[in-house]
Each structure stands twice: as C-alpha cells, then as structure tokens.
Amino acid sequence: SNATPDGQLVPSVEFLRITAGLNDYRYLLTLGRLAKEKPGTPAAQAAEQLIARRMAAFHLGDRVRSFKPEEWRALRQEVGRAIEAFQ
C-alpha cells in the first residue's frame, strides 16, 4: 500500500490497475504514431479504425463504464497485431 497526499491508503491492487491502463494508453499512442508515419497504407487505415472504435466507447464524464477483462485482453491482442502490421 501507499498513501495519497491527504494520508488515505492506496492499495497495491489499484497501482496494478493504473499500470495496466497506462500500458493500454501507451500502446494506442504507439499505434496512432505508426499510423501517422505511414498514412494511407492499409495498416494505417486499420489502426485508425481500431482507435476510433475504442475511443467511441468512452464518453466524457463517464467514469462507470467498465469493460470486461476479456474485452481488454481482446483489445490488447488486436492492438498488438495492428502494431506488428507496420513491421
């Protein structure tokens, strides 16, 4: 556990969730960067569609939308394949 600035304890499990979310964000940023480096290619078009589809699932201020673990696993695999398509 760790503590917030106001002294509240933050369980280690919360850090694991934050880390997973940051990694997902980094993978999507990497995919977006690759798409911009090779615009118009089939890999870039697929990447842009994947990113747009995932971002459309989020709504401003919606903090209760939760995806099932299998949805995140599937997304991570899809993003990984999309990144590999640029190689």
N, C-alpha and C positions, 0 to 999 in steps of 0.2 A: 504494500500500500504506500501511497504518497499523500501529501496534503496540498490543498489549494491555498492560495494566499490568505483566505479567511479561516484557515485551520480545519476545514472539512476534509475528511479522509476520502481519497480516490482509490478504489480497489484496483489491483493489478489487472483484473479482467477488463476493466474499462480502457486501460492502456493498450491491451491487445486489440480491442475493437477499433480504437483510434488508429493504431498502426495499420490494420487491415484496410481501413478507409483511406488512409494516406497512400498506401500502395496502389489501391484501385485508382485513385486520382492520378497518381504518377504514371500509371500505365496508359490511362486515357490521354493524358498530356503528351506522352511519347507517341501514341498513335496519331494524335492530331498534328504533332510536329512533322511526323513522317508523311502524312497526307499533304501538308503544305509544301514539303520539299519536292514532291512528285505529283503535282496537280494534274488532274485529267486522266491519270492512269486507273486501270480497274481496281488496283489495291487502294488507291486514294478515295475513289468513289465508294467502295465498300466500307472503308474506315469512316468516312463522313456520315454514311447512313447509320452505321453502328453507333457512333457517338450521338447523333441526333435522336435516334430511337431511345437510347438510355436517358439522355437529358430530358426528353419529353415526358419521362415517367416521374420527374420531380417537379414540384410546384412551389413557388415562392411562399415561404412561411409554413410549409407542410413539414412538420417535424415528427409526425406519427407514421408516415408511410414507411413500412418496413418490408424488405424483400426477404423471401425465404432463403435459407442457406444454400439450397440447391440452385436458386436463381443467381446468386453471387458466384457460385462455382462455375456455372454455365457461362456467365458473362466473362469471368477471368479466362476461361478456355477460349472463348470467342475472340477476346482482345488479344490473347497470346497468338492465336492463329493469324489474326489480322496484322499484327506486328511482323510475324515471320513472313508474311506475303510480300513484304518490302525487301526481303533479302534475296 
